[in-house]
Amino acid sequence: MVDPEVPPRLRWWFQVHCVVDLLFAVPLMIAPVTMLSLLGWTTIDPLATRLVAAALVGIGVESFLGAGTGREHYLGMLRLKVLWSLMANLGILLSIVQGAPAAAWLFQAIFAGFSTLWITYFLRLSRGRG
């Protein structure tokens, strides 16, 4: 039975997030140098890139697998998504200040959008307003 306290739109966003995560994670895992070179990076650490890809896969796939769960699972996942996306925003901004390629702004925009979405839903769900 689907928990009525979890908004259907939040469940939908979790599925979208899974797809977005995997769209970025798979190429970053398989060909980190090629992928990031295409986006303007000149200094690439394949290990660090693959660790980011692994985090994206973990968070994205768990978003998909937990689709039919209840409020408590969504709150836990939202907490993780808020922390991950806020720290990613900070890391990207620091990298931009230090001269990251222009494509970093695309990643900043994606993470900022998801951060806003996750914070909004976390606050709503934690207050019991779904």
Phi, psi and omega in degrees: 000135180280131181292119182290346179284344179264117182299138178303326180293325177294317177301318178297315180298325177298321179292317177300317180299321177301312181298313180299314179302314182290327177298326178272321187293317185299308178294326178293327179285317186282316186219068185300320182292314180298311183300309184287330176297321178297334181264005174101000178285138178250333177249116186228130174255106182300325180295310179298320179297318180290331175294320175297317178300319179297319178296318178298318179296313181300311181291317181295313182292322177295327175300320179288313184293330182270014186304324184264012184273184185259187186305315184297320178296316180296321177297317178297316179293322177297319178301315178298314181296322178296311180298313181299312184289323177294317179291325175296317177303313180299313180299319179294315179299317177299321179291323177297316178301327182270009172102022177300154179299162182303331180298340178299330178295327176298313179296323178298316180296317180297311181294323178295318178297312179293323178302313180299315179299311183294319179296316180301310180292323179299314180296316179297313184289323181289337176270001178077021183258358178048000000 
